Amino acid sequence: ITRITATVLSLSCHNYLLVIMGMSIQDYIQKFRVERAANLLKYSEADLTEISDYLCFHSQSYFGSVFKQYMHMTPKQYRDAYKTKEFQSE
């Protein structure tokens, strides 16, 4: 265990993420941003432009393509599928 710990500690942050998580720091950040976008799409009333700007995507088009890459659907499709409906009593 000591040998493994010393090896991990000697790795740079970038290499650590590659070894432990199997992704680069850029991929980790992109995934994190998409997860936050999914949460906002599901639980907020913010429109796609607001979400894209809030999460610092340089355009709504780029936001849509990155989101689709990770979630396999567009932001609108995601919102339509998962947006929490208001409580309705019967």
PAZADO-309466 format. One line per field, with one value per atom (N, C-alpha, C): residue number from 1; residue in three letters; y, x, z. Coordinates in nm, 2 decimals. Layout:
N
i = NUM; ...;
aa = ALA; ...;
c2 = Y; ...;
c1 = X; ...;
c3 = Z; ...;
END
This chain:
90
i = 1; 1; 1; 2; 2; 2; 3; 3; 3; 4; 4; 4; 5; 5; 5; 6; 6; 6; 7; 7; 7; 8; 8; 8; 9; 9; 9; 10; 10; 10; 11; 11; 11; 12; 12; 12; 13; 13; 13; 14; 14; 14; 15; 15; 15; 16; 16; 16; 17; 17; 17; 18; 18; 18; 19; 19; 19; 20; 20; 20; 21; 21; 21; 22; 22; 22; 23; 23; 23; 24; 24; 24; 25; 25; 25; 26; 26; 26; 27; 27; 27; 28; 28; 28; 29; 29; 29; 30; 30; 30; 31; 31; 31; 32; 32; 32; 33; 33; 33; 34; 34; 34; 35; 35; 35; 36; 36; 36; 37; 37; 37; 38; 38; 38; 39; 39; 39; 40; 40; 40; 41; 41; 41; 42; 42; 42; 43; 43; 43; 44; 44; 44; 45; 45; 45; 46; 46; 46; 47; 47; 47; 48; 48; 48; 49; 49; 49; 50; 50; 50; 51; 51; 51; 52; 52; 52; 53; 53; 53; 54; 54; 54; 55; 55; 55; 56; 56; 56; 57; 57; 57; 58; 58; 58; 59; 59; 59; 60; 60; 60; 61; 61; 61; 62; 62; 62; 63; 63; 63; 64; 64; 64; 65; 65; 65; 66; 66; 66; 67; 67; 67; 68; 68; 68; 69; 69; 69; 70; 70; 70; 71; 71; 71; 72; 72; 72; 73; 73; 73; 74; 74; 74; 75; 75; 75; 76; 76; 76; 77; 77; 77; 78; 78; 78; 79; 79; 79; 80; 80; 80; 81; 81; 81; 82; 82; 82; 83; 83; 83; 84; 84; 84; 85; 85; 85; 86; 86; 86; 87; 87; 87; 88; 88; 88; 89; 89; 89; 90; 90; 90;
aa = ILE; ILE; ILE; THR; THR; THR; ARG; ARG; ARG; ILE; ILE; ILE; THR; THR; THR; ALA; ALA; ALA; THR; THR; THR; VAL; VAL; VAL; LEU; LEU; LEU; SER; SER; SER; LEU; LEU; LEU; SER; SER; SER; CYS; CYS; CYS; HIS; HIS; HIS; ASN; ASN; ASN; TYR; TYR; TYR; LEU; LEU; LEU; LEU; LEU; LEU; VAL; VAL; VAL; ILE; ILE; ILE; MET; MET; MET; GLY; GLY; GLY; MET; MET; MET; SER; SER; SER; ILE; ILE; ILE; GLN; GLN; GLN; ASP; ASP; ASP; TYR; TYR; TYR; ILE; ILE; ILE; GLN; GLN; GLN; LYS; LYS; LYS; PHE; PHE; PHE; ARG; ARG; ARG; VAL; VAL; VAL; GLU; GLU; GLU; ARG; ARG; ARG; ALA; ALA; ALA; ALA; ALA; ALA; ASN; ASN; ASN; LEU; LEU; LEU; LEU; LEU; LEU; LYS; LYS; LYS; TYR; TYR; TYR; SER; SER; SER; GLU; GLU; GLU; ALA; ALA; ALA; ASP; ASP; ASP; LEU; LEU; LEU; THR; THR; THR; GLU; GLU; GLU; ILE; ILE; ILE; SER; SER; SER; ASP; ASP; ASP; TYR; TYR; TYR; LEU; LEU; LEU; CYS; CYS; CYS; PHE; PHE; PHE; HIS; HIS; HIS; SER; SER; SER; GLN; GLN; GLN; SER; SER; SER; TYR; TYR; TYR; PHE; PHE; PHE; GLY; GLY; GLY; SER; SER; SER; VAL; VAL; VAL; PHE; PHE; PHE; LYS; LYS; LYS; GLN; GLN; GLN; TYR; TYR; TYR; MET; MET; MET; HIS; HIS; HIS; MET; MET; MET; THR; THR; THR; PRO; PRO; PRO; LYS; LYS; LYS; GLN; GLN; GLN; TYR; TYR; TYR; ARG; ARG; ARG; ASP; ASP; ASP; ALA; ALA; ALA; TYR; TYR; TYR; LYS; LYS; LYS; THR; THR; THR; LYS; LYS; LYS; GLU; GLU; GLU; PHE; PHE; PHE; GLN; GLN; GLN; SER; SER; SER; GLU; GLU; GLU;
c2 = -0.12; 0.00; 0.12; 0.13; 0.24; 0.27; 0.17; 0.19; 0.25; 0.20; 0.25; 0.40; 0.43; 0.56; 0.66; 0.62; 0.70; 0.72; 0.62; 0.63; 0.73; 0.72; 0.81; 0.95; 0.97; 1.10; 1.17; 1.09; 1.14; 1.18; 1.14; 1.17; 1.31; 1.38; 1.51; 1.49; 1.60; 1.60; 1.54; 1.58; 1.54; 1.39; 1.34; 1.19; 1.12; 1.17; 1.11; 1.09; 1.19; 1.17; 1.07; 1.07; 0.97; 0.83; 0.81; 0.67; 0.63; 0.72; 0.68; 0.69; 0.79; 0.81; 0.78; 0.76; 0.72; 0.84; 0.96; 1.07; 1.19; 1.28; 1.39; 1.50; 1.60; 1.70; 1.78; 1.80; 1.87; 1.78; 1.65; 1.57; 1.57; 1.57; 1.57; 1.70; 1.81; 1.94; 1.94; 1.90; 1.89; 1.81; 1.69; 1.60; 1.67; 1.73; 1.80; 1.91; 1.99; 2.09; 2.04; 1.93; 1.86; 1.81; 1.75; 1.71; 1.82; 1.94; 2.06; 2.10; 2.10; 2.14; 2.05; 1.92; 1.83; 1.86; 1.89; 1.93; 2.05; 2.15; 2.28; 2.25; 2.17; 2.14; 2.07; 1.99; 1.91; 1.99; 2.07; 2.14; 2.29; 2.35; 2.50; 2.54; 2.66; 2.72; 2.79; 2.79; 2.87; 2.81; 2.91; 2.86; 2.81; 2.75; 2.69; 2.79; 2.91; 3.01; 3.05; 3.07; 3.10; 2.99; 2.87; 2.75; 2.75; 2.76; 2.76; 2.87; 2.99; 3.10; 3.08; 3.03; 3.01; 2.91; 2.81; 2.71; 2.74; 2.86; 2.91; 2.83; 2.78; 2.73; 2.85; 2.85; 2.97; 2.99; 2.89; 2.92; 2.81; 2.84; 2.75; 2.62; 2.65; 2.54; 2.44; 2.49; 2.41; 2.34; 2.41; 2.35; 2.23; 2.24; 2.14; 2.01; 2.04; 1.93; 1.85; 1.93; 1.86; 1.78; 1.85; 1.78; 1.65; 1.65; 1.53; 1.43; 1.47; 1.37; 1.29; 1.35; 1.28; 1.22; 1.29; 1.24; 1.17; 1.17; 1.10; 1.15; 1.28; 1.35; 1.50; 1.58; 1.72; 1.77; 1.89; 1.95; 1.96; 2.00; 2.01; 1.87; 1.77; 1.63; 1.59; 1.62; 1.58; 1.65; 1.78; 1.86; 1.80; 1.77; 1.72; 1.58; 1.50; 1.37; 1.37; 1.46; 1.45; 1.56; 1.67; 1.79; 1.74; 1.78; 1.75; 1.82; 1.75; 1.81; 1.87; 1.97; 2.03; 1.93; 1.93; 1.84; 1.86; 1.76; 1.76; 1.66; 1.72; 1.62; 1.58; 1.46; 1.40; 1.41;
c1 = 0.08; 0.00; 0.09; 0.19; 0.28; 0.34; 0.38; 0.43; 0.33; 0.21; 0.10; 0.07; 0.07; 0.04; 0.15; 0.28; 0.39; 0.38; 0.34; 0.33; 0.22; 0.11; -0.01; 0.03; 0.10; 0.13; 0.23; 0.31; 0.41; 0.35; 0.23; 0.17; 0.12; 0.12; 0.06; -0.09; -0.16; -0.31; -0.37; -0.32; -0.37; -0.35; -0.23; -0.21; -0.29; -0.31; -0.39; -0.53; -0.59; -0.73; -0.73; -0.63; -0.62; -0.62; -0.53; -0.52; -0.64; -0.68; -0.79; -0.93; -0.95; -1.09; -1.10; -0.99; -0.99; -1.02; -1.00; -1.03; -0.94; -0.92; -0.84; -0.91; -0.84; -0.90; -1.00; -0.98; -1.07; -1.20; -1.19; -1.31; -1.38; -1.31; -1.38; -1.46; -1.40; -1.47; -1.59; -1.57; -1.68; -1.80; -1.77; -1.87; -1.94; -1.86; -1.92; -2.02; -1.98; -2.07; -2.20; -2.19; -2.30; -2.40; -2.34; -2.42; -2.49; -2.43; -2.49; -2.60; -2.58; -2.68; -2.80; -2.78; -2.89; -2.97; -2.91; -2.98; -3.06; -3.00; -3.08; -3.19; -3.17; -3.28; -3.40; -3.36; -3.46; -3.54; -3.47; -3.53; -3.55; -3.51; -3.52; -3.61; -3.64; -3.72; -3.63; -3.50; -3.40; -3.41; -3.40; -3.40; -3.26; -3.25; -3.12; -3.01; -3.04; -2.94; -2.88; -2.97; -2.93; -2.84; -2.88; -2.80; -2.67; -2.67; -2.54; -2.45; -2.50; -2.42; -2.37; -2.46; -2.42; -2.31; -2.31; -2.20; -2.08; -2.08; -1.97; -1.94; -2.04; -2.02; -2.02; -1.93; -1.91; -2.03; -2.11; -2.24; -2.34; -2.46; -2.57; -2.56; -2.51; -2.48; -2.38; -2.27; -2.16; -2.22; -2.29; -2.36; -2.44; -2.52; -2.61; -2.53; -2.42; -2.34; -2.27; -2.21; -2.14; -2.24; -2.36; -2.46; -2.50; -2.53; -2.57; -2.46; -2.34; -2.23; -2.23; -2.26; -2.26; -2.40; -2.50; -2.64; -2.72; -2.66; -2.73; -2.86; -2.89; -3.01; -2.98; -3.06; -3.04; -3.09; -3.04; -3.09; -3.25; -3.31; -3.46; -3.52; -3.46; -3.52; -3.50; -3.39; -3.37; -3.47; -3.49; -3.59; -3.73; -3.77; -3.90; -3.92; -3.81; -3.82; -3.82; -3.74; -3.71; -3.76; -3.81; -3.85; -3.96; -3.94; -4.03; -4.16; -4.27; -4.40; -4.45; -4.52; -4.58; -4.67; -4.68; -4.76; -4.91; -4.97; -5.12; -5.19; -5.28; -5.36; -5.48; -5.53; -5.64; -5.76;
c3 = 0.00; 0.00; 0.00; 0.07; 0.08; -0.06; -0.13; -0.26; -0.36; -0.35; -0.43; -0.40; -0.27; -0.23; -0.27; -0.26; -0.31; -0.46; -0.53; -0.68; -0.71; -0.65; -0.68; -0.64; -0.53; -0.49; -0.58; -0.65; -0.74; -0.87; -0.90; -1.03; -1.02; -1.14; -1.15; -1.13; -1.11; -1.10; -1.23; -1.34; -1.47; -1.48; -1.45; -1.46; -1.36; -1.24; -1.14; -1.19; -1.25; -1.30; -1.42; -1.50; -1.61; -1.55; -1.45; -1.39; -1.31; -1.22; -1.13; -1.19; -1.27; -1.32; -1.47; -1.54; -1.68; -1.77; -1.73; -1.81; -1.78; -1.88; -1.86; -1.77; -1.73; -1.64; -1.73; -1.86; -1.94; -1.96; -1.97; -1.98; -1.85; -1.74; -1.61; -1.59; -1.63; -1.61; -1.71; -1.83; -1.93; -1.87; -1.82; -1.77; -1.65; -1.56; -1.45; -1.50; -1.60; -1.65; -1.71; -1.78; -1.84; -1.73; -1.62; -1.51; -1.44; -1.43; -1.37; -1.47; -1.59; -1.69; -1.68; -1.67; -1.66; -1.54; -1.43; -1.30; -1.32; -1.39; -1.41; -1.51; -1.61; -1.70; -1.63; -1.54; -1.47; -1.36; -1.29; -1.17; -1.18; -1.29; -1.30; -1.42; -1.42; -1.53; -1.63; -1.60; -1.69; -1.83; -1.93; -2.07; -2.11; -2.22; -2.27; -2.28; -2.32; -2.33; -2.19; -2.10; -1.96; -1.90; -1.92; -1.87; -1.94; -2.07; -2.15; -2.10; -2.08; -2.03; -1.89; -1.81; -1.66; -1.65; -1.74; -1.73; -1.82; -1.87; -1.95; -2.08; -2.15; -2.28; -2.37; -2.47; -2.56; -2.65; -2.67; -2.75; -2.72; -2.75; -2.72; -2.81; -2.93; -3.02; -2.97; -2.92; -2.86; -2.73; -2.65; -2.53; -2.58; -2.68; -2.73; -2.78; -2.85; -2.90; -2.79; -2.69; -2.58; -2.49; -2.47; -2.39; -2.45; -2.58; -2.66; -2.66; -2.66; -2.66; -2.53; -2.42; -2.29; -2.25; -2.29; -2.25; -2.36; -2.48; -2.59; -2.63; -2.59; -2.64; -2.62; -2.69; -2.68; -2.55; -2.51; -2.38; -2.38; -2.49; -2.50; -2.48; -2.55; -2.53; -2.38; -2.32; -2.18; -2.09; -2.11; -2.03; -2.05; -2.17; -2.20; -2.13; -2.13; -2.07; -1.92; -1.86; -1.72; -1.63; -1.69; -1.61; -1.51; -1.39; -1.28; -1.31; -1.31; -1.33; -1.19; -1.20; -1.08; -1.01; -0.88; -0.81; -0.84; -0.88; -0.91; -0.82; -0.74; -0.66; -0.74; -0.72; -0.79; -0.71;
END
